[in-house]
Amino acid sequence: WPREDNPLKHAPHTARAASADDWAHAYPRSLAAYPVPSLAQAKYWSPVGRIDNVYGDRHLFCTCPPLAAVSAAGGGERPFHNPE
């Protein structure tokens, strides 16, 4: 496959992309949807494809509470309620 248009470069393929009428890739849709035969039995369809290649993997963002919220709880108390 061409370096810039191959199944790995565009993985993961979403269900929307694999079922769209427009398919401009050099490889077949079936390879994009099911790169290995076992996936035909139990396929997880990613809700999104790659957004910015590996940038997002290397530049993670945290959704943790700010340190001020944790320190405001003070005294070892938990800043959030856990019903369990």
PDB file of N, CA, C and O in Angstrom, chain B, residues numbered from 101:
ATOM      1  N   TRP B 101       0.830  -1.186   0.000  1.00  0.00           N
ATOM      2  CA  TRP B 101       0.000   0.000   0.000  1.00  0.00           C
ATOM      3  C   TRP B 101       0.874   1.250   0.000  1.00  0.00           C
ATOM      4  O   TRP B 101       1.989   1.223   0.520  1.00  0.00           O
ATOM      5  N   PRO B 102       0.381   2.343  -0.577  1.00  0.00           N
ATOM      6  CA  PRO B 102       1.160   3.584  -0.550  1.00  0.00           C
ATOM      7  C   PRO B 102       1.394   4.057   0.889  1.00  0.00           C
ATOM      8  O   PRO B 102       0.568   3.825   1.772  1.00  0.00           O
ATOM      9  N   ARG B 103       2.502   4.706   1.104  1.00  0.00           N
ATOM     10  CA  ARG B 103       2.877   5.138   2.455  1.00  0.00           C
ATOM     11  C   ARG B 103       1.839   6.076   3.077  1.00  0.00           C
ATOM     12  O   ARG B 103       1.564   5.982   4.273  1.00  0.00           O
ATOM     13  N   GLU B 104       1.271   6.964   2.291  1.00  0.00           N
ATOM     14  CA  GLU B 104       0.324   7.941   2.820  1.00  0.00           C
ATOM     15  C   GLU B 104      -1.129   7.472   2.768  1.00  0.00           C
ATOM     16  O   GLU B 104      -2.008   8.145   3.305  1.00  0.00           O
ATOM     17  N   ASP B 105      -1.397   6.336   2.135  1.00  0.00           N
ATOM     18  CA  ASP B 105      -2.773   5.841   2.037  1.00  0.00           C
ATOM     19  C   ASP B 105      -2.788   4.333   2.247  1.00  0.00           C
ATOM     20  O   ASP B 105      -2.850   3.557   1.293  1.00  0.00           O
ATOM     21  N   ASN B 106      -2.730   3.936   3.507  1.00  0.00           N
ATOM     22  CA  ASN B 106      -2.741   2.516   3.830  1.00  0.00           C
ATOM     23  C   ASN B 106      -3.640   2.289   5.038  1.00  0.00           C
ATOM     24  O   ASN B 106      -3.951   3.236   5.761  1.00  0.00           O
ATOM     25  N   PRO B 107      -4.063   1.042   5.269  1.00  0.00           N
ATOM     26  CA  PRO B 107      -5.001   0.781   6.366  1.00  0.00           C
ATOM     27  C   PRO B 107      -4.486   1.202   7.748  1.00  0.00           C
ATOM     28  O   PRO B 107      -5.271   1.653   8.583  1.00  0.00           O
ATOM     29  N   LEU B 108      -3.203   1.065   7.996  1.00  0.00           N
ATOM     30  CA  LEU B 108      -2.657   1.434   9.296  1.00  0.00           C
ATOM     31  C   LEU B 108      -2.614   2.950   9.483  1.00  0.00           C
ATOM     32  O   LEU B 108      -2.884   3.448  10.576  1.00  0.00           O
ATOM     33  N   LYS B 109      -2.283   3.669   8.443  1.00  0.00           N
ATOM     34  CA  LYS B 109      -2.189   5.130   8.514  1.00  0.00           C
ATOM     35  C   LYS B 109      -3.531   5.759   8.889  1.00  0.00           C
ATOM     36  O   LYS B 109      -3.573   6.749   9.618  1.00  0.00           O
ATOM     37  N   HIS B 110      -4.626   5.184   8.391  1.00  0.00           N
ATOM     38  CA  HIS B 110      -5.950   5.762   8.632  1.00  0.00           C
ATOM     39  C   HIS B 110      -6.729   5.047   9.738  1.00  0.00           C
ATOM     40  O   HIS B 110      -7.886   5.384   9.992  1.00  0.00           O
ATOM     41  N   ALA B 111      -6.117   4.075  10.390  1.00  0.00           N
ATOM     42  CA  ALA B 111      -6.811   3.347  11.460  1.00  0.00           C
ATOM     43  C   ALA B 111      -6.944   4.225  12.697  1.00  0.00           C
ATOM     44  O   ALA B 111      -6.070   5.062  12.924  1.00  0.00           O
ATOM     45  N   PRO B 112      -7.954   4.086  13.482  1.00  0.00           N
ATOM     46  CA  PRO B 112      -9.061   3.160  13.288  1.00  0.00           C
ATOM     47  C   PRO B 112     -10.097   3.739  12.337  1.00  0.00           C
ATOM     48  O   PRO B 112     -10.327   4.948  12.318  1.00  0.00           O
ATOM     49  N   HIS B 113     -10.715   2.878  11.553  1.00  0.00           N
ATOM     50  CA  HIS B 113     -11.778   3.309  10.650  1.00  0.00           C
ATOM     51  C   HIS B 113     -13.098   3.245  11.417  1.00  0.00           C
ATOM     52  O   HIS B 113     -13.423   2.221  12.018  1.00  0.00           O
ATOM     53  N   THR B 114     -13.834   4.310  11.394  1.00  0.00           N
ATOM     54  CA  THR B 114     -15.126   4.323  12.076  1.00  0.00           C
ATOM     55  C   THR B 114     -16.154   3.604  11.217  1.00  0.00           C
ATOM     56  O   THR B 114     -15.934   3.389  10.025  1.00  0.00           O
ATOM     57  N   ALA B 115     -17.271   3.233  11.817  1.00  0.00           N
ATOM     58  CA  ALA B 115     -18.353   2.593  11.065  1.00  0.00           C
ATOM     59  C   ALA B 115     -18.851   3.546   9.984  1.00  0.00           C
ATOM     60  O   ALA B 115     -19.174   3.119   8.875  1.00  0.00           O
ATOM     61  N   ARG B 116     -18.911   4.813  10.301  1.00  0.00           N
ATOM     62  CA  ARG B 116     -19.375   5.805   9.318  1.00  0.00           C
ATOM     63  C   ARG B 116     -18.425   5.868   8.121  1.00  0.00           C
ATOM     64  O   ARG B 116     -18.872   5.910   6.975  1.00  0.00           O
ATOM     65  N   ALA B 117     -17.131   5.875   8.381  1.00  0.00           N
ATOM     66  CA  ALA B 117     -16.153   5.943   7.286  1.00  0.00           C
ATOM     67  C   ALA B 117     -16.182   4.675   6.436  1.00  0.00           C
ATOM     68  O   ALA B 117     -16.099   4.744   5.210  1.00  0.00           O
ATOM     69  N   ALA B 118     -16.300   3.520   7.087  1.00  0.00           N
ATOM     70  CA  ALA B 118     -16.282   2.251   6.353  1.00  0.00           C
ATOM     71  C   ALA B 118     -17.553   2.023   5.559  1.00  0.00           C
ATOM     72  O   ALA B 118     -17.542   1.269   4.586  1.00  0.00           O
ATOM     73  N   SER B 119     -18.650   2.657   5.953  1.00  0.00           N
ATOM     74  CA  SER B 119     -19.910   2.451   5.246  1.00  0.00           C
ATOM     75  C   SER B 119     -20.309   3.623   4.360  1.00  0.00           C
ATOM     76  O   SER B 119     -21.378   3.598   3.751  1.00  0.00           O
ATOM     77  N   ALA B 120     -19.481   4.628   4.282  1.00  0.00           N
ATOM     78  CA  ALA B 120     -19.795   5.803   3.462  1.00  0.00           C
ATOM     79  C   ALA B 120     -19.775   5.464   1.975  1.00  0.00           C
ATOM     80  O   ALA B 120     -19.071   4.549   1.548  1.00  0.00           O
ATOM     81  N   ASP B 121     -20.548   6.204   1.194  1.00  0.00           N
ATOM     82  CA  ASP B 121     -20.560   5.992  -0.251  1.00  0.00           C
ATOM     83  C   ASP B 121     -19.229   6.373  -0.883  1.00  0.00           C
ATOM     84  O   ASP B 121     -18.792   5.756  -1.854  1.00  0.00           O
ATOM     85  N   ASP B 122     -18.596   7.388  -0.327  1.00  0.00           N
ATOM     86  CA  ASP B 122     -17.324   7.874  -0.868  1.00  0.00           C
ATOM     87  C   ASP B 122     -16.165   7.098  -0.234  1.00  0.00           C
ATOM     88  O   ASP B 122     -15.964   7.163   0.979  1.00  0.00           O
ATOM     89  N   TRP B 123     -15.406   6.366  -1.049  1.00  0.00           N
ATOM     90  CA  TRP B 123     -14.243   5.613  -0.569  1.00  0.00           C
ATOM     91  C   TRP B 123     -13.094   5.886  -1.522  1.00  0.00           C
ATOM     92  O   TRP B 123     -13.061   5.338  -2.624  1.00  0.00           O
ATOM     93  N   ALA B 124     -12.166   6.712  -1.121  1.00  0.00           N
ATOM     94  CA  ALA B 124     -11.085   7.145  -2.006  1.00  0.00           C
ATOM     95  C   ALA B 124      -9.736   6.511  -1.657  1.00  0.00           C
ATOM     96  O   ALA B 124      -8.692   7.028  -2.058  1.00  0.00           O
ATOM     97  N   HIS B 125      -9.744   5.413  -0.925  1.00  0.00           N
ATOM     98  CA  HIS B 125      -8.492   4.786  -0.506  1.00  0.00           C
ATOM     99  C   HIS B 125      -8.065   3.693  -1.486  1.00  0.00           C
ATOM    100  O   HIS B 125      -8.880   3.149  -2.231  1.00  0.00           O
ATOM    101  N   ALA B 126      -6.769   3.389  -1.465  1.00  0.00           N
ATOM    102  CA  ALA B 126      -6.207   2.380  -2.372  1.00  0.00           C
ATOM    103  C   ALA B 126      -6.516   0.959  -1.912  1.00  0.00           C
ATOM    104  O   ALA B 126      -6.372   0.018  -2.692  1.00  0.00           O
ATOM    105  N   TYR B 127      -6.929   0.790  -0.687  1.00  0.00           N
ATOM    106  CA  TYR B 127      -7.228  -0.534  -0.134  1.00  0.00           C
ATOM    107  C   TYR B 127      -8.745  -0.714  -0.034  1.00  0.00           C
ATOM    108  O   TYR B 127      -9.487   0.267   0.029  1.00  0.00           O
ATOM    109  N   PRO B 128      -9.199  -1.961  -0.019  1.00  0.00           N
ATOM    110  CA  PRO B 128     -10.650  -2.197   0.019  1.00  0.00           C
ATOM    111  C   PRO B 128     -11.265  -1.884   1.379  1.00  0.00           C
ATOM    112  O   PRO B 128     -10.598  -1.930   2.413  1.00  0.00           O
ATOM    113  N   ARG B 129     -12.529  -1.572   1.346  1.00  0.00           N
ATOM    114  CA  ARG B 129     -13.291  -1.295   2.570  1.00  0.00           C
ATOM    115  C   ARG B 129     -13.258  -2.463   3.539  1.00  0.00           C
ATOM    116  O   ARG B 129     -13.161  -2.274   4.751  1.00  0.00           O
ATOM    117  N   SER B 130     -13.339  -3.655   3.005  1.00  0.00           N
ATOM    118  CA  SER B 130     -13.362  -4.841   3.862  1.00  0.00           C
ATOM    119  C   SER B 130     -12.087  -4.945   4.697  1.00  0.00           C
ATOM    120  O   SER B 130     -12.136  -5.380   5.848  1.00  0.00           O
ATOM    121  N   LEU B 131     -10.960  -4.555   4.136  1.00  0.00           N
ATOM    122  CA  LEU B 131      -9.702  -4.568   4.889  1.00  0.00           C
ATOM    123  C   LEU B 131      -9.694  -3.479   5.955  1.00  0.00           C
ATOM    124  O   LEU B 131      -9.149  -3.674   7.041  1.00  0.00           O
ATOM    125  N   ALA B 132     -10.291  -2.342   5.650  1.00  0.00           N
ATOM    126  CA  ALA B 132     -10.375  -1.262   6.636  1.00  0.00           C
ATOM    127  C   ALA B 132     -11.274  -1.654   7.803  1.00  0.00           C
ATOM    128  O   ALA B 132     -10.953  -1.377   8.958  1.00  0.00           O
ATOM    129  N   ALA B 133     -12.389  -2.292   7.504  1.00  0.00           N
ATOM    130  CA  ALA B 133     -13.349  -2.652   8.545  1.00  0.00           C
ATOM    131  C   ALA B 133     -12.893  -3.851   9.361  1.00  0.00           C
ATOM    132  O   ALA B 133     -13.058  -3.878  10.581  1.00  0.00           O
ATOM    133  N   TYR B 134     -12.314  -4.848   8.685  1.00  0.00           N
ATOM    134  CA  TYR B 134     -11.912  -6.080   9.358  1.00  0.00           C
ATOM    135  C   TYR B 134     -10.487  -6.451   8.957  1.00  0.00           C
ATOM    136  O   TYR B 134     -10.298  -7.321   8.107  1.00  0.00           O
ATOM    137  N   PRO B 135      -9.480  -5.808   9.553  1.00  0.00           N
ATOM    138  CA  PRO B 135      -8.092  -6.082   9.169  1.00  0.00           C
ATOM    139  C   PRO B 135      -7.615  -7.487   9.507  1.00  0.00           C
ATOM    140  O   PRO B 135      -6.669  -7.979   8.892  1.00  0.00           O
ATOM    141  N   VAL B 136      -8.248  -8.135  10.464  1.00  0.00           N
ATOM    142  CA  VAL B 136      -7.951  -9.538  10.771  1.00  0.00           C
ATOM    143  C   VAL B 136      -9.272 -10.296  10.809  1.00  0.00           C
ATOM    144  O   VAL B 136     -10.281  -9.747  11.251  1.00  0.00           O
ATOM    145  N   PRO B 137      -9.286 -11.551  10.354  1.00  0.00           N
ATOM    146  CA  PRO B 137     -10.543 -12.302  10.248  1.00  0.00           C
ATOM    147  C   PRO B 137     -11.346 -12.400  11.543  1.00  0.00           C
ATOM    148  O   PRO B 137     -12.576 -12.407  11.492  1.00  0.00           O
ATOM    149  N   SER B 138     -10.699 -12.476  12.688  1.00  0.00           N
ATOM    150  CA  SER B 138     -11.431 -12.637  13.950  1.00  0.00           C
ATOM    151  C   SER B 138     -12.315 -11.433  14.272  1.00  0.00           C
ATOM    152  O   SER B 138     -13.260 -11.560  15.051  1.00  0.00           O
ATOM    153  N   LEU B 139     -12.032 -10.282  13.696  1.00  0.00           N
ATOM    154  CA  LEU B 139     -12.845  -9.097  13.967  1.00  0.00           C
ATOM    155  C   LEU B 139     -14.231  -9.182  13.344  1.00  0.00           C
ATOM    156  O   LEU B 139     -15.138  -8.462  13.762  1.00  0.00           O
ATOM    157  N   ALA B 140     -14.408 -10.046  12.357  1.00  0.00           N
ATOM    158  CA  ALA B 140     -15.725 -10.191  11.739  1.00  0.00           C
ATOM    159  C   ALA B 140     -16.735 -10.751  12.740  1.00  0.00           C
ATOM    160  O   ALA B 140     -17.938 -10.548  12.578  1.00  0.00           O
ATOM    161  N   GLN B 141     -16.269 -11.444  13.759  1.00  0.00           N
ATOM    162  CA  GLN B 141     -17.143 -12.019  14.785  1.00  0.00           C
ATOM    163  C   GLN B 141     -17.507 -10.996  15.865  1.00  0.00           C
ATOM    164  O   GLN B 141     -18.669 -10.907  16.262  1.00  0.00           O
ATOM    165  N   ALA B 142     -16.544 -10.240  16.334  1.00  0.00           N
ATOM    166  CA  ALA B 142     -16.767  -9.281  17.423  1.00  0.00           C
ATOM    167  C   ALA B 142     -15.957  -8.030  17.157  1.00  0.00           C
ATOM    168  O   ALA B 142     -14.792  -7.945  17.545  1.00  0.00           O
ATOM    169  N   LYS B 143     -16.558  -7.074  16.505  1.00  0.00           N
ATOM    170  CA  LYS B 143     -15.854  -5.851  16.111  1.00  0.00           C
ATOM    171  C   LYS B 143     -16.239  -4.703  17.034  1.00  0.00           C
ATOM    172  O   LYS B 143     -17.422  -4.462  17.274  1.00  0.00           O
ATOM    173  N   TYR B 144     -15.243  -4.000  17.547  1.00  0.00           N
ATOM    174  CA  TYR B 144     -15.473  -2.759  18.278  1.00  0.00           C
ATOM    175  C   TYR B 144     -15.299  -1.624  17.289  1.00  0.00           C
ATOM    176  O   TYR B 144     -14.224  -1.473  16.707  1.00  0.00           O
ATOM    177  N   TRP B 145     -16.332  -0.826  17.089  1.00  0.00           N
ATOM    178  CA  TRP B 145     -16.251   0.301  16.172  1.00  0.00           C
ATOM    179  C   TRP B 145     -15.888   1.538  16.966  1.00  0.00           C
ATOM    180  O   TRP B 145     -16.656   1.996  17.812  1.00  0.00           O
ATOM    181  N   SER B 146     -14.729   2.066  16.691  1.00  0.00           N
ATOM    182  CA  SER B 146     -14.279   3.279  17.356  1.00  0.00           C
ATOM    183  C   SER B 146     -15.199   4.431  16.969  1.00  0.00           C
ATOM    184  O   SER B 146     -15.521   4.580  15.790  1.00  0.00           O
ATOM    185  N   PRO B 147     -15.630   5.250  17.927  1.00  0.00           N
ATOM    186  CA  PRO B 147     -16.510   6.366  17.597  1.00  0.00           C
ATOM    187  C   PRO B 147     -15.806   7.487  16.830  1.00  0.00           C
ATOM    188  O   PRO B 147     -16.464   8.294  16.174  1.00  0.00           O
ATOM    189  N   VAL B 148     -14.487   7.541  16.907  1.00  0.00           N
ATOM    190  CA  VAL B 148     -13.726   8.554  16.184  1.00  0.00           C
ATOM    191  C   VAL B 148     -12.496   7.927  15.549  1.00  0.00           C
ATOM    192  O   VAL B 148     -11.975   6.923  16.033  1.00  0.00           O
ATOM    193  N   GLY B 149     -12.041   8.531  14.463  1.00  0.00           N
ATOM    194  CA  GLY B 149     -10.791   8.105  13.840  1.00  0.00           C
ATOM    195  C   GLY B 149      -9.648   8.898  14.452  1.00  0.00           C
ATOM    196  O   GLY B 149      -9.813   9.551  15.482  1.00  0.00           O
ATOM    197  N   ARG B 150      -8.521   8.838  13.826  1.00  0.00           N
ATOM    198  CA  ARG B 150      -7.388   9.629  14.323  1.00  0.00           C
ATOM    199  C   ARG B 150      -7.645  11.095  14.063  1.00  0.00           C
ATOM    200  O   ARG B 150      -8.053  11.487  12.970  1.00  0.00           O
ATOM    201  N   ILE B 151      -7.406  11.880  15.060  1.00  0.00           N
ATOM    202  CA  ILE B 151      -7.638  13.308  14.914  1.00  0.00           C
ATOM    203  C   ILE B 151      -6.361  14.016  14.511  1.00  0.00           C
ATOM    204  O   ILE B 151      -6.352  14.795  13.558  1.00  0.00           O
ATOM    205  N   ASP B 152      -5.309  13.755  15.215  1.00  0.00           N
ATOM    206  CA  ASP B 152      -4.058  14.442  14.943  1.00  0.00           C
ATOM    207  C   ASP B 152      -2.874  13.482  15.024  1.00  0.00           C
ATOM    208  O   ASP B 152      -1.799  13.832  15.509  1.00  0.00           O
ATOM    209  N   ASN B 153      -3.099  12.263  14.538  1.00  0.00           N
ATOM    210  CA  ASN B 153      -2.081  11.224  14.518  1.00  0.00           C
ATOM    211  C   ASN B 153      -1.563  10.988  15.935  1.00  0.00           C
ATOM    212  O   ASN B 153      -2.378  10.758  16.828  1.00  0.00           O
ATOM    213  N   VAL B 154      -0.294  11.030  16.186  1.00  0.00           N
ATOM    214  CA  VAL B 154       0.230  10.695  17.512  1.00  0.00           C
ATOM    215  C   VAL B 154       0.321  11.897  18.443  1.00  0.00           C
ATOM    216  O   VAL B 154       0.671  11.730  19.612  1.00  0.00           O
ATOM    217  N   TYR B 155       0.022  13.093  17.970  1.00  0.00           N
ATOM    218  CA  TYR B 155       0.114  14.275  18.832  1.00  0.00           C
ATOM    219  C   TYR B 155      -0.751  14.092  20.085  1.00  0.00           C
ATOM    220  O   TYR B 155      -0.303  14.371  21.197  1.00  0.00           O
ATOM    221  N   GLY B 156      -1.985  13.624  19.902  1.00  0.00           N
ATOM    222  CA  GLY B 156      -2.880  13.436  21.035  1.00  0.00           C
ATOM    223  C   GLY B 156      -2.399  12.377  22.007  1.00  0.00           C
ATOM    224  O   GLY B 156      -2.685  12.460  23.201  1.00  0.00           O
ATOM    225  N   ASP B 157      -1.669  11.376  21.513  1.00  0.00           N
ATOM    226  CA  ASP B 157      -1.128  10.346  22.389  1.00  0.00           C
ATOM    227  C   ASP B 157       0.028  10.876  23.228  1.00  0.00           C
ATOM    228  O   ASP B 157       0.254  10.404  24.343  1.00  0.00           O
ATOM    229  N   ARG B 158       0.741  11.827  22.713  1.00  0.00           N
ATOM    230  CA  ARG B 158       1.917  12.345  23.409  1.00  0.00           C
ATOM    231  C   ARG B 158       1.627  13.598  24.226  1.00  0.00           C
ATOM    232  O   ARG B 158       2.427  13.987  25.077  1.00  0.00           O
ATOM    233  N   HIS B 159       0.495  14.222  23.971  1.00  0.00           N
ATOM    234  CA  HIS B 159       0.142  15.453  24.681  1.00  0.00           C
ATOM    235  C   HIS B 159      -1.227  15.252  25.330  1.00  0.00           C
ATOM    236  O   HIS B 159      -2.236  15.796  24.882  1.00  0.00           O
ATOM    237  N   LEU B 160      -1.231  14.466  26.382  1.00  0.00           N
ATOM    238  CA  LEU B 160      -2.469  14.152  27.075  1.00  0.00           C
ATOM    239  C   LEU B 160      -2.924  15.332  27.919  1.00  0.00           C
ATOM    240  O   LEU B 160      -2.113  16.166  28.322  1.00  0.00           O
ATOM    241  N   PHE B 161      -4.210  15.399  28.183  1.00  0.00           N
ATOM    242  CA  PHE B 161      -4.707  16.404  29.102  1.00  0.00           C
ATOM    243  C   PHE B 161      -5.447  15.685  30.220  1.00  0.00           C
ATOM    244  O   PHE B 161      -6.055  14.636  30.009  1.00  0.00           O
ATOM    245  N   CYS B 162      -5.384  16.253  31.378  1.00  0.00           N
ATOM    246  CA  CYS B 162      -5.956  15.626  32.566  1.00  0.00           C
ATOM    247  C   CYS B 162      -7.298  16.254  32.886  1.00  0.00           C
ATOM    248  O   CYS B 162      -7.459  17.473  32.818  1.00  0.00           O
ATOM    249  N   THR B 163      -8.259  15.412  33.235  1.00  0.00           N
ATOM    250  CA  THR B 163      -9.561  15.913  33.650  1.00  0.00           C
ATOM    251  C   THR B 163      -9.732  15.786  35.157  1.00  0.00           C
ATOM    252  O   THR B 163     -10.850  15.767  35.671  1.00  0.00           O
ATOM    253  N   CYS B 164      -8.616  15.700  35.849  1.00  0.00           N
ATOM    254  CA  CYS B 164      -8.632  15.608  37.302  1.00  0.00           C
ATOM    255  C   CYS B 164      -9.014  16.960  37.901  1.00  0.00           C
ATOM    256  O   CYS B 164      -8.877  17.994  37.247  1.00  0.00           O
ATOM    257  N   PRO B 165      -9.495  16.950  39.147  1.00  0.00           N
ATOM    258  CA  PRO B 165      -9.805  18.235  39.780  1.00  0.00           C
ATOM    259  C   PRO B 165      -8.522  19.030  39.997  1.00  0.00           C
ATOM    260  O   PRO B 165      -7.453  18.442  40.160  1.00  0.00           O
ATOM    261  N   PRO B 166      -8.614  20.340  40.003  1.00  0.00           N
ATOM    262  CA  PRO B 166      -7.417  21.145  40.251  1.00  0.00           C
ATOM    263  C   PRO B 166      -6.875  20.887  41.655  1.00  0.00           C
ATOM    264  O   PRO B 166      -7.623  20.509  42.558  1.00  0.00           O
ATOM    265  N   LEU B 167      -5.583  21.092  41.830  1.00  0.00           N
ATOM    266  CA  LEU B 167      -4.955  20.868  43.131  1.00  0.00           C
ATOM    267  C   LEU B 167      -5.578  21.725  44.223  1.00  0.00           C
ATOM    268  O   LEU B 167      -5.640  21.306  45.379  1.00  0.00           O
ATOM    269  N   ALA B 168      -6.040  22.920  43.869  1.00  0.00           N
ATOM    270  CA  ALA B 168      -6.661  23.803  44.855  1.00  0.00           C
ATOM    271  C   ALA B 168      -7.911  23.147  45.446  1.00  0.00           C
ATOM    272  O   ALA B 168      -8.175  23.299  46.639  1.00  0.00           O
ATOM    273  N   ALA B 169      -8.676  22.429  44.643  1.00  0.00           N
ATOM    274  CA  ALA B 169      -9.884  21.763  45.138  1.00  0.00           C
ATOM    275  C   ALA B 169      -9.529  20.640  46.105  1.00  0.00           C
ATOM    276  O   ALA B 169     -10.219  20.420  47.100  1.00  0.00           O
ATOM    277  N   VAL B 170      -8.453  19.939  45.803  1.00  0.00           N
ATOM    278  CA  VAL B 170      -8.031  18.848  46.666  1.00  0.00           C
ATOM    279  C   VAL B 170      -7.473  19.392  47.976  1.00  0.00           C
ATOM    280  O   VAL B 170      -7.791  18.876  49.047  1.00  0.00           O
ATOM    281  N   SER B 171      -6.643  20.430  47.896  1.00  0.00           N
ATOM    282  CA  SER B 171      -6.057  20.987  49.116  1.00  0.00           C
ATOM    283  C   SER B 171      -7.099  21.720  49.947  1.00  0.00           C
ATOM    284  O   SER B 171      -6.945  21.823  51.164  1.00  0.00           O
ATOM    285  N   ALA B 172      -8.163  22.234  49.321  1.00  0.00           N
ATOM    286  CA  ALA B 172      -9.223  22.917  50.056  1.00  0.00           C
ATOM    287  C   ALA B 172      -9.981  21.942  50.946  1.00  0.00           C
ATOM    288  O   ALA B 172     -10.527  22.337  51.976  1.00  0.00           O
ATOM    289  N   ALA B 173     -10.017  20.678  50.559  1.00  0.00           N
ATOM    290  CA  ALA B 173     -10.698  19.671  51.380  1.00  0.00           C
ATOM    291  C   ALA B 173      -9.945  19.491  52.690  1.00  0.00           C
ATOM    292  O   ALA B 173     -10.556  19.272  53.737  1.00  0.00           O
ATOM    293  N   GLY B 174      -8.605  19.584  52.633  1.00  0.00           N
ATOM    294  CA  GLY B 174      -7.753  19.550  53.820  1.00  0.00           C
ATOM    295  C   GLY B 174      -7.970  18.369  54.747  1.00  0.00           C
ATOM    296  O   GLY B 174      -8.992  17.686  54.672  1.00  0.00           O
ATOM    297  N   GLY B 175      -7.020  18.135  55.607  1.00  0.00           N
ATOM    298  CA  GLY B 175      -7.133  17.144  56.659  1.00  0.00           C
ATOM    299  C   GLY B 175      -7.374  15.720  56.196  1.00  0.00           C
ATOM    300  O   GLY B 175      -7.910  14.912  56.954  1.00  0.00           O
ATOM    301  N   GLY B 176      -6.996  15.397  54.982  1.00  0.00           N
ATOM    302  CA  GLY B 176      -7.167  14.040  54.499  1.00  0.00           C
ATOM    303  C   GLY B 176      -8.590  13.712  54.090  1.00  0.00           C
ATOM    304  O   GLY B 176      -8.881  12.565  53.751  1.00  0.00           O
ATOM    305  N   GLU B 177      -9.483  14.694  54.113  1.00  0.00           N
ATOM    306  CA  GLU B 177     -10.844  14.440  53.669  1.00  0.00           C
ATOM    307  C   GLU B 177     -10.874  14.267  52.159  1.00  0.00           C
ATOM    308  O   GLU B 177     -10.033  14.802  51.436  1.00  0.00           O
ATOM    309  N   ARG B 178     -11.846  13.520  51.709  1.00  0.00           N
ATOM    310  CA  ARG B 178     -11.982  13.329  50.267  1.00  0.00           C
ATOM    311  C   ARG B 178     -12.787  14.487  49.696  1.00  0.00           C
ATOM    312  O   ARG B 178     -13.844  14.810  50.237  1.00  0.00           O
ATOM    313  N   PRO B 179     -12.320  15.132  48.608  1.00  0.00           N
ATOM    314  CA  PRO B 179     -13.014  16.292  48.070  1.00  0.00           C
ATOM    315  C   PRO B 179     -14.302  15.943  47.336  1.00  0.00           C
ATOM    316  O   PRO B 179     -15.102  16.837  47.061  1.00  0.00           O
ATOM    317  N   PHE B 180     -14.528  14.673  47.008  1.00  0.00           N
ATOM    318  CA  PHE B 180     -15.713  14.289  46.260  1.00  0.00           C
ATOM    319  C   PHE B 180     -16.473  13.209  47.004  1.00  0.00           C
ATOM    320  O   PHE B 180     -15.877  12.395  47.710  1.00  0.00           O
ATOM    321  N   HIS B 181     -17.754  13.203  46.850  1.00  0.00           N
ATOM    322  CA  HIS B 181     -18.603  12.210  47.503  1.00  0.00           C
ATOM    323  C   HIS B 181     -18.622  10.936  46.679  1.00  0.00           C
ATOM    324  O   HIS B 181     -18.868  10.974  45.473  1.00  0.00           O
ATOM    325  N   ASN B 182     -18.364   9.817  47.319  1.00  0.00           N
ATOM    326  CA  ASN B 182     -18.437   8.514  46.671  1.00  0.00           C
ATOM    327  C   ASN B 182     -19.553   7.752  47.364  1.00  0.00           C
ATOM    328  O   ASN B 182     -19.417   7.402  48.536  1.00  0.00           O
ATOM    329  N   PRO B 183     -20.672   7.482  46.660  1.00  0.00           N
ATOM    330  CA  PRO B 183     -21.818   6.855  47.314  1.00  0.00           C
ATOM    331  C   PRO B 183     -21.575   5.422  47.763  1.00  0.00           C
ATOM    332  O   PRO B 183     -22.400   4.875  48.494  1.00  0.00           O
ATOM    333  N   GLU B 184     -20.503   4.806  47.365  1.00  0.00           N
ATOM    334  CA  GLU B 184     -20.262   3.404  47.748  1.00  0.00           C
ATOM    335  C   GLU B 184     -19.652   3.304  49.079  1.00  0.00           C
ATOM    336  O   GLU B 184     -19.383   2.201  49.554  1.00  0.00           O
TER     337      GLU B 184
END
